[in-house]
Amino acid sequence: MNVVILEANTLGADVDLSVFEKLGNVTQYGQSDEENTADRVKDADIIVVNKVPMNERTLKKADHLKMIAVTATGTNIIDKVYTEKRGISVSNVGGYSTMSVAQHTFALALYLIHKMNYFDTYVKSGQYIRSDIFTNLDMTYQELDGKTWGIVGLGNIGKKVAQIAKVFGCRVIYYSTSGKNQNDQYERVDFDTICRESDVLSIHAPLNGATENLMDKNAFQKMKKSAVLINVGRGPIVNETDLAEALEIGEIAGAGLDVISAEPMREGNPLMKIKDSGKLVVTPHIAWASTEARQRLVREVYLNIEAFLRGEKRNIV
């Protein structure tokens, strides 16, 4: 059995991939693209992939291909019409990063709410050494207790964030982008209400026709000037030009983003204008990537393949 891992770098050098050697001969590449993939997978029985499109162009030489194991939840890289026509099975992994993304959501939110950039700079600049009092009250922050935490997308990650927000003493409200998600534990509201009432608004929704550019100029105008926006869903859910403007004019207090419209970030992205980390924090799509989450991901991918080889359908999509 020939297993080809196309993008080992996306799993991290600290994660052991030797488990795949139990399946047969393993060929590993750090990074691949549409130009070189066809030749790299021509002898593959199984492909392990994250971002490289899986379509006729990349798979046309892979005459023996039986399975594509995606190292992610989303399978938008797969041309399903083509893979189904050829009888190629596709698996994904869900739920592996729930704790990691929820934790990162609060890391972004608390960094902004607590004005950590200001206080860290105050100390490291030497100003604290010259202070005549033990504290600094020039910049204020508020408690989460009693505030409203709005959630867009109450899936597994959204529900975990809701649980943690409740522990902080927040009132939790949510907006269902599909209109179908009903959860009796939390208050469901319409989009205008979640924008208007949220002190923290966190996004955990998939990207689709209902969510693309959901957070735009109109949405920001409805929000509190003291509100903080967190996006750990998908970049294009937030209109970045409108967000940059909202931050510049003080329409909202701050934003923490782990996802952006094009990744890696491109030159000319309007968010690059915002240099104040007290207003905007951007991390490079790392919310999913705790050590534990990546280890779970690799283990689940291996189990998917192992099950497939036994004739079982585990996480086949």
C-alpha positions in Angstrom: 0.0 0.0 0.0 1.5 3.3 -1.1 0.6 6.3 1.1 1.6 9.8 0.0 1.5 12.6 2.5 1.4 15.8 0.4 1.7 18.6 3.1 3.5 17.3 6.2 4.5 20.9 7.1 0.9 21.7 7.8 0.9 19.1 10.6 4.0 20.4 12.3 7.5 19.0 12.8 6.7 18.1 16.5 3.9 15.7 15.5 5.1 12.1 14.8 3.8 10.8 11.4 5.6 7.4 11.7 2.2 5.8 12.6 1.4 5.8 8.8 4.3 3.4 8.2 2.1 0.7 9.7 -0.1 1.0 6.5 2.7 0.4 4.0 5.2 2.4 2.0 5.0 6.1 3.0 6.3 9.0 0.8 6.2 12.3 2.6 6.4 15.9 1.2 6.7 19.0 3.3 4.6 21.1 0.9 2.9 20.4 -2.5 0.9 22.4 -5.0 -1.2 21.9 -8.1 1.8 21.9 -10.4 3.7 19.0 -8.8 1.0 16.9 -7.2 0.0 14.8 -10.3 3.5 13.3 -10.5 3.9 12.9 -6.8 0.7 10.8 -6.4 0.9 8.7 -9.6 1.7 5.6 -7.6 -0.5 6.4 -4.6 -3.1 4.1 -3.2 -3.9 6.6 -0.4 -3.3 10.4 -0.4 -3.1 12.4 2.9 -3.8 16.1 2.0 -4.9 19.4 3.5 -5.1 22.2 1.0 -4.1 20.9 -2.4 -7.1 20.7 -4.7 -8.0 17.1 -5.5 -9.4 17.1 -9.0 -8.8 15.7 -12.5 -5.7 17.8 -13.0 -4.0 16.6 -9.8 -5.3 13.0 -9.9 -5.3 12.1 -13.6 -2.1 10.0 -13.2 -3.1 8.3 -10.0 -4.5 5.1 -11.6 -4.4 3.1 -8.3 -5.9 5.7 -6.0 -8.4 4.3 -3.6 -8.8 6.9 -0.8 -8.1 10.6 -0.1 -7.7 11.3 3.7 -8.2 15.0 4.3 -6.5 16.4 7.4 -9.3 18.8 8.1 -13.1 19.0 8.6 -13.9 20.8 5.4 -13.6 19.0 2.1 -14.0 21.9 -0.3 -10.7 20.9 -1.9 -12.3 17.8 -3.3 -14.0 17.7 -6.7 -16.6 15.2 -5.5 -18.1 14.7 -8.9 -14.7 13.5 -10.2 -13.8 11.4 -7.1 -17.3 9.7 -7.1 -17.0 9.0 -10.8 -13.7 7.2 -10.1 -14.9 5.5 -7.0 -12.3 7.2 -4.8 -13.4 7.4 -1.1 -12.8 10.6 0.8 -12.6 11.0 4.6 -12.4 13.9 6.9 -11.9 14.6 10.6 -14.3 16.5 12.8 -14.1 17.7 16.4 -10.4 17.4 16.8 -9.8 21.1 17.4 -12.9 22.1 19.5 -11.0 22.8 22.7 -8.1 24.4 20.9 -10.3 26.9 18.9 -12.4 27.7 22.0 -9.3 28.4 24.0 -7.9 30.7 21.3 -11.2 32.5 21.1 -10.8 33.6 24.7 -7.1 34.3 24.2 -8.0 36.9 21.5 -11.0 38.3 23.4 -9.2 38.7 26.8 -6.1 40.2 25.2 -8.3 43.0 23.7 -10.7 43.4 26.7 -7.9 43.6 29.2 -5.8 46.0 27.1 -2.8 43.7 27.4 -0.9 45.4 24.6 -1.1 48.8 26.4 0.0 47.4 29.8 2.8 45.2 28.5 4.2 48.2 26.5 3.8 50.5 29.6 6.0 48.1 31.6 8.6 47.3 29.0 9.0 50.9 27.9 10.3 51.7 31.4 7.4 53.9 32.3 6.4 51.6 35.2 9.9 52.1 36.7 9.3 55.8 36.8 5.8 55.6 38.2 5.0 57.1 41.5 2.2 54.6 42.3 2.0 50.8 42.3 -0.6 50.5 39.5 -1.8 52.2 36.3 -5.3 53.4 35.8 -4.9 55.4 32.7 -6.4 52.6 30.6 -9.5 50.9 31.9 -11.0 47.5 31.3 -14.2 45.8 32.2 -15.2 42.4 33.5 -17.0 39.8 31.4 -19.3 39.1 34.3 -22.8 40.5 33.3 -21.8 41.2 29.7 -23.5 39.7 26.7 -21.5 37.2 24.6 -23.0 36.7 21.1 -22.2 33.6 19.1 -22.6 33.3 15.3 -22.7 29.6 14.6 -23.6 27.4 17.5 -21.9 24.2 16.4 -19.5 22.1 18.5 -17.0 25.0 18.9 -19.7 27.6 19.4 -21.3 25.5 22.1 -17.9 25.1 23.9 -17.4 28.9 23.8 -20.9 29.4 25.1 -20.1 27.1 28.1 -17.0 28.9 28.9 -18.6 32.3 28.5 -21.3 31.2 31.0 -18.6 30.4 33.5 -17.3 33.9 33.2 -20.8 35.1 34.0 -21.9 36.2 30.6 -25.4 36.2 29.2 -25.1 34.1 26.0 -27.1 34.7 22.9 -26.7 33.1 19.4 -27.6 33.6 15.8 -28.3 30.7 13.5 -27.0 31.5 10.1 -29.1 28.6 8.6 -32.1 29.5 10.6 -32.4 25.8 11.6 -30.3 25.5 14.7 -32.4 25.5 17.8 -30.7 25.1 21.2 -32.9 25.5 24.3 -29.8 26.1 26.6 -29.2 29.6 25.0 -31.2 32.5 23.7 -31.6 32.5 19.9 -31.9 36.0 18.4 -32.0 37.6 15.0 -28.9 39.1 13.4 -29.8 42.7 14.2 -30.2 41.8 17.8 -26.9 39.9 18.1 -25.1 42.9 16.6 -26.9 45.4 18.8 -26.6 43.6 22.1 -23.3 41.8 22.1 -20.4 43.1 24.1 -18.3 40.3 22.5 -19.4 38.8 19.2 -17.6 35.6 18.2 -17.9 33.9 14.8 -17.8 30.1 14.6 -19.8 29.6 11.4 -18.9 27.9 8.1 -18.4 30.0 4.9 -21.4 29.8 2.6 -23.9 32.0 0.8 -25.5 33.0 4.0 -22.3 34.0 5.8 -20.0 35.6 3.2 -19.6 39.3 4.1 -22.1 38.8 6.9 -20.1 41.2 9.0 -20.0 44.4 6.9 -20.4 48.1 7.3 -24.1 47.7 8.1 -23.4 45.2 10.8 -20.6 47.3 12.4 -22.9 50.3 12.5 -25.4 48.3 14.6 -22.7 47.2 17.1 -21.8 48.9 20.4 -18.8 51.2 20.2 -17.4 49.2 23.1 -17.9 45.8 21.4 -15.2 43.3 20.5 -15.4 41.1 17.4 -13.7 37.7 17.3 -13.5 35.6 14.0 -12.2 32.1 14.2 -14.7 30.8 11.6 -13.7 31.7 8.0 -12.1 34.9 6.8 -14.6 36.0 4.1 -17.4 36.1 6.7 -15.9 39.5 7.7 -15.6 42.3 5.1 -12.1 43.4 5.9 -12.3 46.8 4.2 -15.4 47.6 6.3 -13.8 46.2 9.4 -10.7 48.4 9.0 -12.8 51.4 8.6 -14.9 50.5 11.7 -11.8 50.2 13.8 -10.3 53.4 12.4 -13.3 55.5 13.2 -14.1 53.8 16.5 -17.3 52.1 15.4 -16.3 49.1 17.4 -13.6 48.8 20.1 -11.6 46.0 18.8 -11.3 42.8 16.7 -9.4 39.6 17.1 -9.0 37.5 13.9 -7.5 34.1 13.3 -8.8 33.8 9.8 -8.6 36.3 6.9 -9.9 36.4 3.4 -6.7 35.1 1.7 -4.2 32.9 3.6 -1.3 33.6 3.8 -2.2 37.3 4.0 -1.5 39.3 0.8 0.0 42.7 0.4 -2.6 45.4 0.2 -4.9 43.7 2.8 -6.8 46.7 4.3 -6.2 45.3 7.8 -2.5 46.0 7.5 -3.3 49.7 8.0 -4.3 49.0 11.6 -1.0 48.9 13.6 -2.6 49.4 17.0 -2.7 45.9 18.6 -5.1 47.3 21.2 -7.6 47.6 18.4 -6.7 44.6 16.2 -5.0 41.3 16.8 -4.5 38.9 13.9 -3.0 35.4 14.3 -2.1 33.3 11.3 -4.8 30.6 11.4 -3.4 28.9 14.5 -6.6 28.5 16.6 -6.9 24.9 15.5 -3.3 24.0 16.0 -2.5 23.2 19.7 -0.1 20.3 20.0 -2.9 18.1 21.4 -5.3 19.0 18.5 -2.7 18.2 15.9 -1.9 14.9 17.6 -5.6 14.0 17.7 -5.9 15.0 14.0 -3.1 12.6 12.9 -4.5 9.8 15.0 -7.9 10.3 13.6 -6.6 10.3 10.0 -4.7 7.1 10.6 -7.8 5.5 12.1 -9.9 6.6 9.1 -7.4 4.9 6.7 -7.1 1.8 8.9 -10.9 1.4 9.0 -11.1 1.9 5.2 -8.6 -0.8 4.6 -10.8 -3.2 6.7 -13.8 -2.3 4.6 -15.4 0.0 7.1 -16.8 3.5 6.4 -15.3 5.7 9.1 -15.8 9.5 8.5 -16.3 8.9 4.8 -18.0 12.0 3.3 
